Amino acid sequence: MESAHYEAMLQKRPADVDARAAEVKWDARADEFDHSQRTKGSELADRVTEMLLTKGLLTGFDVLDVGGGTGRYAVPFAAYAKKVVMTDISGKMLERAKENATLTKRPNIECVRLDWAAADVAAVGWERRFDLVFASMCPAARSREGIDRMSLASRGSCLLNQMIESKDSVADLLKDTLGLRPSYDPHNDRDSVQAFFNILWLQGFEPEVAYLKEREDRSLSVEEAVSRYSRRFGEVATEKGLDLRGFLAGCAENGHVRVKSRTTLALVLWRAGSGADA
């Protein structure tokens, strides 16, 4: 099957064609990303770091983190890497990333504002510049061109993260209550992994795929639950006349809402080096 078939599989969600609009969109979510990173941390980020250490793909490395947001991965990577260059299209995301680098005493993190979807890797001097090029759930990497830029920037390995399962018992209950129809969810996208693998395979690379699973059973206060679910469901709840706070309070026992969740992260790793024959 031709690469174009798999490239089309990555375009389930329209790409941000206007860089300024994309920056505004991600700027608006910077505080939310930063709050999540600071309050919840990320077991998956720590486990990805451990996997790279086990494979000898991090210690002393020059790392490029594409679309790194507020530094969820850059911060743990920088504890072992020689240097982490973190890019993002959002200036506010990068501001938060710099703050997190300072708070965690990671002076080896450099933040660069860059639109990866239009980046000229050679022009910025990054051709074969990094030992590891990494991207996690980055929209600008969800294309043949985005993948090719990753390969071009690497003198060693590349790693793409993609969520293929993200389930949440309270979110599922809210969907049913609000009568929401199933729609594309980038956190439940198994097809993207198939597409990444086959695009790389057809280029002559030998990609590896691994999976990290996370299961959680936790209790949230009603306020925490409102904060967690209002961004995703607040607007539609208002449109449909549902009192979101009241609904979540009704789900609570002894003032706490029980949330059962499961997450599966796929990791697509390939050796870029000087080309597919490296």
C-alpha positions in Angstrom: 0.0 0.0 0.0 1.3 3.5 -0.8 2.5 6.0 1.7 -0.3 8.4 0.7 -2.9 6.1 2.3 -1.2 6.2 5.6 -0.5 9.9 5.4 -4.2 10.5 5.0 -4.9 8.5 8.2 -3.0 11.2 10.1 -5.4 13.9 8.9 -8.5 13.0 10.9 -8.4 16.5 12.4 -7.9 19.5 10.2 -4.4 20.9 10.6 -3.8 24.4 11.8 -3.0 26.2 8.6 -2.7 29.6 10.2 0.3 29.7 12.5 -1.0 32.8 14.3 -4.4 31.1 15.0 -2.5 28.0 16.2 -0.4 30.1 18.6 -3.5 31.8 20.0 -5.2 28.4 20.5 -2.2 26.9 22.4 -1.5 30.2 24.3 -5.0 29.9 25.7 -4.3 26.4 27.1 -0.9 27.1 28.6 -2.1 27.7 32.1 -4.2 24.5 32.0 -1.2 22.4 30.8 1.1 24.0 33.4 -1.4 23.4 36.3 -1.8 19.8 35.3 2.0 19.3 35.1 2.7 21.0 38.5 -0.2 19.4 40.4 -0.5 15.9 38.9 2.9 15.4 37.4 3.1 12.5 34.9 3.8 8.9 35.6 3.9 8.3 31.9 6.6 11.0 31.4 8.7 9.4 34.1 8.2 5.9 32.5 9.2 7.2 29.0 12.3 8.7 30.6 13.1 5.3 32.3 12.6 3.5 29.0 15.0 5.8 27.2 17.6 5.4 30.0 17.3 1.6 29.7 17.9 1.8 26.0 20.9 4.1 26.4 19.1 6.9 24.5 19.2 9.8 26.9 22.3 10.1 29.2 24.6 12.8 27.9 22.5 13.3 24.8 21.6 16.4 22.9 17.8 16.2 22.7 15.2 18.0 20.7 11.7 18.0 22.1 9.3 19.1 19.4 6.1 20.8 20.5 7.1 20.4 24.1 4.4 22.5 25.7 5.2 23.5 29.3 8.1 21.0 29.6 6.3 17.9 30.8 9.0 15.7 29.1 11.8 18.2 28.8 12.1 18.6 32.6 12.7 14.9 33.3 14.8 14.4 30.2 17.1 17.3 31.3 18.0 15.5 34.5 20.1 13.1 32.3 20.6 14.7 29.0 23.5 17.0 28.1 21.0 19.6 26.7 17.3 19.7 25.8 16.2 22.1 23.2 12.4 22.4 23.5 10.3 24.0 20.7 6.7 25.1 20.7 4.6 27.4 18.5 3.1 29.0 21.7 5.0 31.7 23.4 3.0 31.3 26.6 3.7 27.6 26.7 7.4 28.4 26.5 7.1 31.0 29.2 5.7 28.3 31.5 8.4 25.8 30.4 11.1 28.3 31.3 9.5 28.8 34.7 9.4 25.0 35.2 13.0 24.6 34.2 14.0 27.2 36.8 11.8 25.7 39.5 13.4 22.2 38.9 16.9 23.6 38.4 17.3 22.5 34.8 19.6 25.1 33.3 20.3 22.8 30.4 16.8 23.4 28.9 16.7 25.9 26.0 13.2 27.1 24.8 12.8 28.0 21.1 9.6 29.4 19.6 9.2 27.5 16.3 6.4 26.3 14.1 7.5 22.8 13.3 4.9 22.5 10.6 6.9 25.1 8.6 10.3 24.7 10.0 13.4 24.6 7.7 15.6 22.2 9.7 18.7 22.9 7.6 18.2 26.6 7.7 18.2 26.8 11.5 21.3 24.6 11.6 19.6 21.5 13.1 20.3 19.0 10.3 21.8 15.9 12.1 22.2 18.1 15.2 20.5 15.9 17.9 21.1 12.5 19.3 17.4 12.1 20.0 14.4 13.9 18.5 11.2 13.5 20.4 7.6 14.5 20.0 4.6 13.6 22.1 1.1 14.2 20.8 2.4 17.1 18.7 0.0 18.1 15.9 2.8 19.4 13.8 4.4 15.9 13.8 1.2 14.3 12.5 2.2 14.4 8.9 4.8 12.9 6.5 6.6 16.2 6.5 6.6 16.5 10.3 8.1 13.0 10.5 10.7 13.7 7.8 11.8 16.8 9.7 12.3 14.7 12.8 14.5 12.2 10.9 16.5 15.1 9.3 17.2 16.7 12.7 18.5 13.4 14.2 21.9 11.9 14.0 20.7 9.1 16.2 17.1 8.1 17.1 13.6 9.5 17.0 10.7 8.8 19.3 7.0 9.6 18.7 4.4 9.3 21.5 0.8 8.7 20.6 -2.1 8.0 23.0 -4.2 5.1 21.8 -6.5 4.8 24.8 -7.7 7.3 27.4 -10.8 6.2 29.3 -12.3 8.0 32.3 -15.4 6.7 34.1 -16.8 10.2 34.9 -16.2 11.5 31.4 -18.0 8.5 30.0 -20.9 9.2 32.3 -21.0 12.8 31.2 -21.0 11.8 27.6 -24.0 9.5 28.1 -25.8 12.1 30.2 -25.3 14.9 27.6 -26.1 12.6 24.7 -22.8 13.3 23.0 -22.1 11.4 19.8 -18.7 9.7 19.3 -16.2 11.9 17.6 -12.5 11.9 16.8 -10.4 12.0 20.0 -6.6 12.3 19.5 -6.2 10.5 22.9 -8.0 7.4 21.5 -6.3 7.1 18.1 -4.9 3.7 17.3 -4.9 4.4 13.6 -2.1 7.0 14.0 0.3 4.4 15.3 -0.4 2.2 12.3 0.2 5.2 10.0 3.4 6.3 11.7 4.8 2.7 11.5 4.0 2.2 7.9 5.2 5.6 6.7 8.5 4.9 8.3 8.6 1.3 7.1 8.0 2.4 3.5 10.9 4.8 3.9 13.2 1.9 4.7 13.4 2.4 8.5 12.8 -0.3 11.0 10.5 1.3 13.6 9.8 -0.4 17.0 6.6 0.0 18.8 6.2 -0.3 22.6 3.3 0.4 24.9 3.0 1.9 28.4 -0.2 1.4 30.4 -1.4 3.4 33.3 -4.4 2.6 35.5 -5.8 4.9 38.2 -8.5 4.8 40.8 -8.6 8.1 42.6 -11.0 10.4 44.5 -11.4 14.1 43.7 -13.1 16.7 45.7 -16.1 18.3 44.0 -14.1 21.4 43.3 -11.3 19.3 41.7 -13.8 17.4 39.6 -15.4 20.7 38.4 -12.0 22.0 37.4 -11.1 18.8 35.7 -14.3 18.4 33.6 -15.5 22.0 33.0 -13.1 22.7 30.2 -14.2 19.7 28.2 -17.8 19.6 29.1 -18.7 23.0 30.6 -19.8 24.7 27.4 -22.0 21.8 26.1 -23.4 21.3 29.6 -24.6 24.9 29.7 -26.0 24.6 26.2 -28.0 21.5 27.2 -29.1 22.9 30.5 -27.1 20.6 32.8 -25.7 22.0 36.0 -22.2 20.5 35.8 -21.3 21.3 39.4 -24.6 19.9 40.7 -24.2 16.8 38.5 -20.7 16.1 39.9 -21.8 16.8 43.4 -24.5 14.2 42.9 -21.9 11.7 41.9 -19.9 12.3 45.1 -19.8 10.2 48.1 -18.6 11.8 51.3 -17.7 14.9 49.3 -15.5 13.1 46.8 -16.0 11.9 43.2 -14.4 8.5 42.4 -12.7 8.4 39.0 -11.5 5.2 37.4 -9.2 5.7 34.4 -7.0 3.8 32.1 -4.4 5.1 29.6 -2.3 3.4 27.0 0.6 5.3 25.3 2.2 3.9 22.2 5.9 4.8 21.5 7.2 4.6 18.0 11.0 4.5 17.9 13.3 4.5 14.9 17.0 5.0 14.1 17.4 8.0 11.9 21.2 8.5 11.8 22.3 9.5 8.3 19.3 7.9 6.6 17.2 4.8 6.4 20.2 2.6 5.8 21.9 3.8 9.0 
